[in-house]
Structures are given as C-alpha cells and as structure tokens.
Amino acid sequence: MRIAELERRTGVGRHALRYYEKQGLLVDVYRGDNNYREYPEAAVAQVNLLRQLQTLGFSLKEIRQVLLAMRAGHMDCAEGAQRMAEQRKKVDAQIASLRQASKLLAREQRRLEESAARQRAEGEC
C-alpha cells in the first residue's frame, strides 16, 4: 500500500510515517522503480503498536530497543518486565494525578452550580 493508504488507515501523518521509517521503526518498506514507497499490510499493525506504546509513555528510543530485540528474537524477558514495571509506575502516577484533577473539577462544578442556583432563586439571571 502507498503512504496515503497507510496514513488513512492509521490516522498518522505521512511526515511521522517517514520519520518512523527513517528511524528503523517501520521495516520492510519497498521502493519501486518509480521511487514510491510500498508499505506491507503489517505496517498498519506496526504503526498502531508504535502509537499505543507512545501513548503509554514509551520514548521512540525505548520503542526502537524493544522492537529490535523482538525482531532479533533475543528479547531479555527480565529486562522487558522491568521496563513494563517502570512504565506502569508512570501510568499509575498519571492516573493518580488525573483523579486529583477530577476531584478538584467536581468541587468547582458543585460550587458553580450552587452559585447559579442562588442567582436563579434571587432572580439575578
């Protein structure tokens, strides 16, 4: 498939796709005689995995290391588990922070709703 199709199917822009390719994160990209890139069907899954790992807080450098180890078939499971544990700690911290923000927003929402109700009752609206 050409880059426009991969872009459409993944929602990732062509500049990012080219960058992923340049960084060795997307593999098996074929260039035809016309110099157009031809991406394999597996590229959709590769891009989706990249984006998902980025969303979880992995850097492209970390993703590259994991992908290279997976492709070579010699991933150290203990090291992989440690990386996952580290990322999980980061995600758990983000969740805790978001819960605090949600509580703050809920308090402010209640305060504003009570204020709006008083204004309506006093005929100030």
Sequence and secondary structure as in RCSB ss.txt:
>XXXX:A:sequence
MRIAELERRTGVGRHALRYYEKQGLLVDVYRGDNNYREYPEAAVAQVNLLRQLQTLGFSLKEIRQVLLAMRAGHM
DCAEGAQRMAEQRKKVDAQIASLRQASKLLAREQRRLEESAARQRAEGEC
>XXXX:A:secstr
  HHHHHHHH   HHHHHHHHHTTSS   EE TT  EE  THHHHHHHHHHHHHHTT  HHHHHHHHHHHHHT  
 HHHHHHHHHHHHHHHHHHHHHHHHHHHHHHHHHHHHHHHHHHHHHTT  
